Amino acid sequence: MVSTGVWRKSSFSGTNPENHCVELAALNGEISLRESDDPEAVVTTTPASLGTFIRTAKRGGLDHLTRER
């Protein structure tokens, strides 16, 4: 678990603490992600890998994962 650093959540989540969302923290050159309703489960990646994931998702490169088969 990342115990230091500042966790940030999306502004799309609003201010209601009941809204669960993905939170990010930068520490030691890495990016950590967690779900706000399960803060003990943390995934860590590099800024470059996260950037690639975000660009791929934005252009629809992961849409096939949500389609019914």
Contact map, one row per residue, 1 for C-alpha under 8 A:
111000000000000000000000000000000000000111000000000000000000000000000
111110000000000000000000000000010000000001000000000000000000000000000
111110000000000000000000000000000000000000000000000000000000000000000
011111000000000000000000001000000000000000000000000000000000000000000
011111100000000000000000111000000000000000000000000000000000000000000
000111110000000000000000110000000000000000000000000000000000000000000
000011111000000000000011110000000000000000000000000000000000000000000
000001111100000000000011100000000000000000000000000000000000000000000
000000111110100000001111000000000000000000000000000000000000000000000
000000011111110000001110000000000000000000000000000000000000000000000
000000001111110000000000000000000000000000000000000000000000000000000
000000000111110000000000000000000000000000000000000000000000000000000
000000001111111100111000000000000000000000000000000000000000000000000
000000000111111100100000000000000000000000000000000000000000000000000
000000000000111110100000000000000000000000000000000000000000000000000
000000000000111111100000000000000000000000000000000000000000000000000
000000000000001111110000000000000000000000000000000000000000000000000
000000000000000111110000000000000000000000000000000000000000000000000
000000000000111111111000000000000000000000000000000000000000000000000
000000000000100011111100000000000011100000000000000000000000000000000
000000001100100000111110000000000011100000000000000000000000000000000
000000001100000000011111000000001111000000000000000000000000000000000
000000111100000000001111100000001111000000000000000000000000000000000
000000111000000000000111110000111100000000000000000000000000000000000
000011110000000000000011111000111000000000000000000000000000000000000
000011100000000000000001111111110000000000000000000000000000000000000
000110000000000000000000111111110000000000000000000000000000000000000
000000000000000000000000011111000000000000000000000000000000000000000
000000000000000000000000011111100000000000000110000000000000000000000
000000000000000000000000011111110000000000011110000000000000000000000
000000000000000000000001111011111000000000011110010000000000000000000
010000000000000000000001111001111100000001111000000000000000000000000
000000000000000000000111100000111110000001110000000000000000000000000
000000000000000000000111000000011111011111100000000000000000000000000
000000000000000000011110000000001111111011000000000000000000000000000
000000000000000000011110000000000111111000000000000000000000000000000
000000000000000000011000000000000011111000000000000000000000000000000
000000000000000000000000000000000111111110000000000000000000000000000
000000000000000000000000000000000111111111000000000000000000000000000
100000000000000000000000000000000100011111000000000000000000000000000
100000000000000000000000000000000110011111100000000000000000000000000
110000000000000000000000000000011110001111110000000000000000000000000
000000000000000000000000000000011100000011111000000000000000000000000
000000000000000000000000000001111000000001111100000000000000000000000
000000000000000000000000000001110000000000111110110000000000000000000
000000000000000000000000000011100000000000011111110000000000000000000
000000000000000000000000000011100000000000001111111000000000000000000
000000000000000000000000000000000000000000000111111100000000000000000
000000000000000000000000000000000000000000001111111110000000000000000
000000000000000000000000000000100000000000001111111111000000000000000
000000000000000000000000000000000000000000000011111111100000000000000
000000000000000000000000000000000000000000000001111111110000000000000
000000000000000000000000000000000000000000000000111111111000000000000
000000000000000000000000000000000000000000000000011111111100000000000
000000000000000000000000000000000000000000000000001111111110000000000
000000000000000000000000000000000000000000000000000111111111110000000
000000000000000000000000000000000000000000000000000011111111111000000
000000000000000000000000000000000000000000000000000001111111100000000
000000000000000000000000000000000000000000000000000000111111100000000
000000000000000000000000000000000000000000000000000000011111111000000
000000000000000000000000000000000000000000000000000000011111111100000
000000000000000000000000000000000000000000000000000000011001111111000
000000000000000000000000000000000000000000000000000000001001111111100
000000000000000000000000000000000000000000000000000000000000111111100
000000000000000000000000000000000000000000000000000000000000011111100
000000000000000000000000000000000000000000000000000000000000011111110
000000000000000000000000000000000000000000000000000000000000001111111
000000000000000000000000000000000000000000000000000000000000000001111
000000000000000000000000000000000000000000000000000000000000000000111
